[in-house]
Amino acid sequence: LCIVASIVTGVPVKWVEDRMENLSTTSFARDYHMTAEIAAKNDGTVTGLKVHVLADHGGFDACADPSKWPAGFFNIVTGSYDFPAAHLAVDGVYTNKAPGGVAYRCSFRVTEAAYCIERAMDILAQKLDMDPADLRMKNFVKPEQFPYHSALGWEYDSGDYHTAMQKAMDTIGYRELRAEQKAKQEAFKRGETREIMGIGVSFFTEIVGAGPSKNCDILGVAMFDSAEIRVHPTGSVISRMGTKSQGQGHETTWAQIIATEIGIPAADIMVEEGNTDTAPYGLGTYGSRSTPVAGAAIALASRKIRNKAQMIAAHMLEVSEYDLEWDVDGFQVKGNPQARKSMKEIAWAAYHAPPPGMEPGLEAVSYYDPPNMTYPFGAYLCVMDIDVDTGVAKTRRFYALT
């Protein structure tokens, strides 16, 4: 309507909504009703997981979910634990709400999955009268099991969950805090205090980096990404990609990757994102995919440029390209660092005096189809003091290791 009004009136028209209008009419993300059942031995060893999800999608889907996963990557719900068997069923429901299922925080439905399994593990610890951290440590996927194939079909590339959890526990003095908590509980029972102490434990493994064409497409369009980088004769750079920063500071990140790979200062690198007139192929920014997918495409394109630059430098220095080594911002002859050419010198030569038979210029395009997702992980520990009469809660300590 704004567009039509602008055409009719011939002046710019802007729609400004208030907070309530925004909340009631734009897309939402979290509205899952999750039921989880864990099978476990008396010693706490988990043997199976069964999860059912009732997913509210609103009036219609408004999210760029991969076609194979209309409920997102919820099958990461086995989390960081070695479940030998697992079953997951998701029922998607269309309602009269605004469009649902938008991944505006974290990747596709990963947050809900992490909450589901962590809450279930806490309940299991209570039922078995086990420390929740010890229960988690007992069931973590072991380092020697990686690459680990989960019961719900994902291949976790790497991880060291035990070390991460132990470091978090040691940092906050977990055992001492548990002893303090027990003493406070006894004092509370004796009526000596009206304050109780809570210790929250959580550990997550998520799946991000949506991009592998074997797993991800949107209506048949593969979700890999690309980058285009051009080095000008002056040594300055323009780089284009199909992502678009939403406040993450991609312009800085992309320039730093290029600067690291080809040695041209980030200040001399112009990053152009999201211009549909000039951008190379890309599936955009969402689901924590930009750095592992587009960032990798940028690195590969940079390396193509560096490889060509090495051949140009070898011609300029009259040596074999195999006699050269990279050093920060250029190439130098092995064993003779005084004989070197900087990337700015090489860029100038690429345009006015390239080696015979070589195409002039210094630019590259790279399409990156990642072989797998990425599986970041981390531990969270929270210590709180709560007044049972007033409900006032004070966060004493919050520690995150990711």
C-alpha positions in Angstrom: 0.0 0.0 0.0 2.9 2.4 0.7 4.2 1.7 -2.8 0.9 2.4 -4.4 0.4 5.5 -2.3 3.8 6.8 -3.3 3.0 6.2 -7.0 -0.4 7.9 -6.8 0.8 10.9 -4.8 4.2 11.2 -6.4 5.9 11.7 -3.0 7.8 9.3 -0.7 5.5 7.4 1.7 6.7 5.6 4.8 4.7 3.3 7.1 5.4 3.6 10.8 3.9 1.0 13.2 3.8 0.9 16.9 5.1 -2.0 19.0 1.7 -3.7 19.4 1.0 -3.5 15.7 4.4 -5.1 15.1 3.9 -7.9 17.6 0.4 -8.7 16.4 1.0 -8.7 12.6 4.5 -9.7 11.9 6.2 -13.1 12.0 6.9 -15.0 15.3 9.4 -17.7 15.9 8.8 -19.8 19.1 5.5 -21.6 19.6 6.3 -25.3 20.0 4.6 -27.7 22.5 7.3 -30.3 23.1 6.9 -33.7 24.8 10.1 -35.7 25.5 10.6 -39.1 27.0 14.1 -40.5 28.0 14.9 -44.1 28.6 17.8 -44.6 30.9 19.5 -47.2 33.2 19.6 -46.8 37.0 23.2 -45.6 36.7 22.0 -42.7 34.5 23.2 -44.1 31.1 20.6 -43.0 28.5 19.4 -45.6 26.1 16.7 -43.9 24.1 14.8 -40.6 23.3 11.3 -40.0 22.0 10.1 -36.6 21.2 6.8 -35.2 19.9 6.4 -31.6 18.8 3.2 -29.7 18.1 4.5 -26.8 16.0 2.4 -23.6 15.4 3.3 -22.2 12.0 0.8 -19.4 12.0 -1.3 -18.6 9.0 1.4 -19.7 6.6 5.1 -20.3 6.5 7.1 -17.1 6.0 10.6 -18.5 6.6 13.3 -19.6 4.3 13.4 -23.1 5.8 15.2 -25.7 3.8 12.7 -27.7 1.8 13.5 -31.0 3.5 13.1 -29.5 6.9 9.8 -27.7 7.2 10.1 -27.8 11.0 13.7 -26.7 10.9 16.7 -28.6 12.2 14.8 -29.9 15.3 16.4 -33.3 14.9 19.4 -31.9 16.6 17.3 -32.6 19.7 19.6 -35.5 20.8 21.9 -32.6 21.7 25.3 -33.4 23.1 24.4 -36.9 24.3 25.1 -40.4 22.9 21.6 -41.7 22.5 21.8 -45.1 20.7 18.2 -44.8 19.6 15.9 -41.8 19.1 12.5 -41.0 17.5 11.2 -37.6 16.6 7.7 -36.6 15.2 6.7 -33.1 14.4 3.1 -32.0 13.6 2.9 -28.7 11.9 -0.3 -26.8 12.5 -1.6 -23.7 10.6 -3.5 -21.3 12.8 -5.0 -17.8 12.6 -1.8 -16.2 14.0 0.7 -14.1 12.0 3.1 -16.2 9.8 5.3 -18.3 12.1 8.6 -20.2 12.2 11.0 -17.3 11.5 14.6 -17.9 12.7 15.2 -14.4 14.1 17.5 -15.8 16.8 19.7 -18.8 16.2 19.3 -21.4 13.4 16.1 -23.1 12.3 14.4 -24.4 15.5 17.7 -25.3 17.1 16.9 -23.2 20.2 13.7 -25.1 20.9 15.5 -28.4 20.4 18.3 -27.4 22.9 15.7 -26.3 25.5 13.8 -29.6 25.0 16.7 -31.9 25.7 18.3 -29.9 28.4 15.0 -29.7 30.4 14.5 -33.4 29.9 18.0 -34.2 31.2 17.4 -32.0 34.3 14.2 -34.0 35.0 16.0 -37.3 34.5 18.7 -36.1 37.0 16.0 -35.3 39.6 14.3 -38.6 39.1 17.6 -40.5 39.5 18.8 -38.2 42.3 22.0 -37.5 40.3 23.9 -34.2 40.0 22.7 -32.7 36.7 26.3 -31.9 35.6 27.5 -35.5 36.4 24.5 -36.9 34.4 25.5 -34.9 31.4 29.2 -35.8 31.7 28.2 -39.5 31.8 26.3 -39.3 28.6 28.3 -36.8 26.5 29.5 -38.0 23.1 33.2 -38.9 23.7 36.0 -37.2 21.8 37.1 -40.4 20.2 33.6 -40.9 18.7 33.9 -38.0 16.3 32.9 -37.7 13.6 29.7 -38.8 15.4 26.6 -40.0 13.7 23.5 -39.2 15.8 20.5 -41.4 16.0 18.5 -38.8 14.1 20.8 -38.6 11.2 23.3 -35.8 11.6 27.1 -36.2 11.4 28.8 -34.1 14.2 32.1 -33.1 12.8 34.1 -32.5 16.1 33.7 -31.6 19.7 35.2 -32.0 23.2 32.2 -31.7 25.5 33.8 -33.2 28.6 36.6 -30.6 28.6 34.2 -27.7 28.0 31.9 -28.7 30.9 34.8 -29.5 33.2 36.4 -26.1 32.5 33.1 -24.3 33.2 32.7 -26.3 36.5 36.2 -25.6 37.6 36.0 -21.9 36.8 33.0 -21.3 39.0 34.0 -23.7 41.8 31.0 -26.0 41.0 31.6 -28.6 43.8 32.0 -25.9 46.4 28.8 -24.2 45.3 26.9 -27.4 45.6 28.2 -27.8 49.1 27.1 -24.3 49.9 23.7 -24.9 48.3 23.2 -28.0 50.5 24.1 -26.1 53.6 21.6 -23.4 52.8 18.9 -26.0 52.2 19.5 -27.4 55.7 19.5 -23.9 57.2 16.2 -23.2 55.4 14.7 -26.3 56.8 15.7 -25.3 60.3 14.1 -21.9 59.8 17.4 -20.0 59.9 17.1 -18.3 56.6 14.4 -17.4 54.0 16.8 -17.4 51.1 17.5 -20.4 48.9 20.1 -20.9 46.3 19.7 -22.3 42.8 22.4 -23.6 40.4 21.4 -24.0 36.8 23.3 -26.3 34.4 23.0 -26.4 30.7 25.0 -27.7 27.8 24.2 -27.3 24.1 25.2 -28.6 20.7 23.6 -26.8 17.8 23.6 -27.2 14.1 24.3 -24.1 12.0 25.8 -23.2 8.7 22.9 -24.1 6.5 24.4 -24.6 3.1 25.3 -28.1 2.0 23.3 -28.9 -1.1 23.0 -32.5 -0.1 21.0 -31.3 2.9 19.6 -27.9 2.1 17.6 -26.3 -0.7 14.8 -23.8 -0.8 12.2 -25.0 -3.4 15.0 -26.8 -5.3 17.5 -23.9 -5.1 20.7 -25.1 -3.4 21.8 -23.1 -0.4 25.5 -22.8 -1.1 27.1 -19.4 -1.5 29.6 -17.5 -3.5 32.0 -14.5 -3.5 33.5 -12.2 -6.1 36.8 -10.4 -5.3 38.6 -8.0 -7.6 42.0 -6.4 -6.8 42.4 -3.1 -8.6 45.7 -2.0 -10.2 46.3 0.3 -7.1 46.1 -2.6 -4.8 42.7 -1.7 -3.4 40.0 -4.4 -3.4 36.2 -4.6 -4.0 34.5 -7.7 -2.8 30.9 -8.7 -3.4 28.8 -11.4 -1.9 25.2 -12.5 -1.6 24.9 -12.1 2.2 23.6 -9.0 3.9 24.6 -7.8 7.3 21.8 -7.4 9.8 24.0 -5.7 12.4 26.6 -8.4 12.8 29.4 -6.4 11.2 29.9 -8.6 8.2 31.8 -5.7 6.4 34.5 -6.0 9.0 34.6 -9.8 9.1 34.8 -10.2 5.3 37.5 -7.5 5.0 39.5 -9.3 7.7 39.3 -12.6 6.0 40.5 -11.1 2.7 43.2 -9.1 4.5 44.5 -12.3 6.2 44.5 -14.3 2.9 46.0 -11.8 0.5 47.8 -9.3 2.7 46.0 -6.1 1.6 44.9 -3.9 4.6 41.3 -4.1 5.6 41.0 -0.4 5.2 41.7 -0.8 1.5 39.0 -3.4 1.0 35.5 -2.3 0.0 32.7 -4.8 0.8 29.5 -4.7 -1.1 26.7 -6.8 0.3 23.1 -7.5 -0.8 23.1 -5.4 -4.0 20.8 -7.5 -6.2 22.1 -5.7 -9.3 25.7 -6.8 -8.7 25.8 -9.5 -6.1 26.9 -13.0 -7.0 24.8 -16.0 -6.2 23.9 -16.3 -2.5 21.1 -17.5 -0.3 21.3 -14.6 2.2 21.9 -14.1 5.8 20.0 -16.2 8.4 20.3 -19.4 10.4 24.0 -18.6 11.4 25.1 -19.5 7.9 27.0 -16.4 6.8 30.5 -17.1 8.1 30.8 -20.8 7.6 29.3 -20.6 4.1 29.9 -17.2 2.6 33.0 -16.6 4.7 34.5 -19.8 3.3 33.6 -18.8 -0.2 35.4 -15.5 0.4 38.5 -17.3 1.7 38.6 -19.6 -1.3 38.3 -16.8 -3.8 41.1 -15.0 -1.9 43.3 -18.0 -2.2 42.7 -18.2 -6.0 43.9 -14.6 -6.2 46.9 -15.4 -4.1 47.8 -18.4 -6.3 47.8 -16.2 -9.4 49.7 -13.5 -7.5 52.4 -16.1 -6.7 52.9 -16.8 -10.4 53.1 -13.1 -11.2 55.6 -12.6 -8.3 57.7 -15.5 -9.6 57.9 -13.8 -13.0 58.8 -10.5 -11.5 61.6 -12.0 -9.3 62.8 -14.4 -12.1 62.4 -17.5 -9.9 60.2 -20.6 -9.9 56.9 -20.1 -8.1 57.9 -23.0 -5.9 60.9 -21.0 -4.7 58.5 -18.4 -3.1 56.9 -18.3 0.3 54.1 -16.2 1.6 54.8 -13.6 4.2 52.0 -11.4 5.6 51.5 -9.1 2.6 53.5 -10.6 -0.2 55.9 -13.2 -1.5 59.5 -13.6 -0.8 62.2 -15.9 -2.1 62.9 -18.8 0.3 66.1 -18.1 2.1 66.4 -14.6 0.8 63.6 -12.4 2.4 65.1 -9.3 0.8 63.9 -10.5 -2.6 60.2 -9.9 -2.3 57.2 -8.4 -3.9 54.2 -7.0 -2.0 50.6 -7.6 -3.1 50.3 -3.9 -4.2 53.3 -4.3 -6.5 51.9 -7.6 -7.8 48.5 -6.0 -8.4 50.1 -3.3 -10.5 52.1 -5.8 -12.5 48.9 -8.0 -13.1 47.4 -5.1 -15.1 50.4 -3.7 -16.9 53.0 -6.4 -17.2 51.6 -10.0 -16.5 53.7 -13.0 -17.4 53.5 -14.0 -21.1 50.4 -16.0 -21.9 48.7 -15.1 -18.7 45.4 -13.3 -18.7 45.7 -9.8 -17.2 43.9 -8.7 -14.1 43.6 -10.1 -10.6 40.2 -11.2 -9.6 38.3 -14.4 -8.7 34.9 -15.9 -8.1 34.4 -18.9 -5.8 31.3 -21.0 -5.2 31.4 -22.9 -2.0 29.2 -25.9 -1.3 30.1 -27.0 2.2 30.5 -30.7 2.8 28.6 -30.5 6.2 27.0 -28.2 8.7 28.9 -27.0 11.7 28.2 -28.1 15.2 29.2 -25.5 17.8 28.8 -26.3 21.5 29.1 -24.8 24.9 28.4 -24.9 28.6 26.3 -22.5 30.7 26.2 -22.3 34.5 24.1 -19.9 36.5 24.1 -19.3 40.3 21.1 -17.5 41.9 19.9 -16.5 45.3 16.1 -16.3 45.8 14.1 -14.8 48.6 11.2 -17.2 49.0 8.9 -14.6 50.6 9.3 -11.8 48.1 10.4 -13.8 45.0 13.2 -11.4 44.5 16.0 -13.3 42.6 19.6 -12.1 42.3 22.0 -13.6 39.8 25.2 -14.1 41.6 27.2 -15.7 38.8 26.6 -16.5 35.2 29.3 -18.3 33.2 29.2 -19.2 29.5 31.8 -21.2 27.7 31.2 -21.6 23.9 
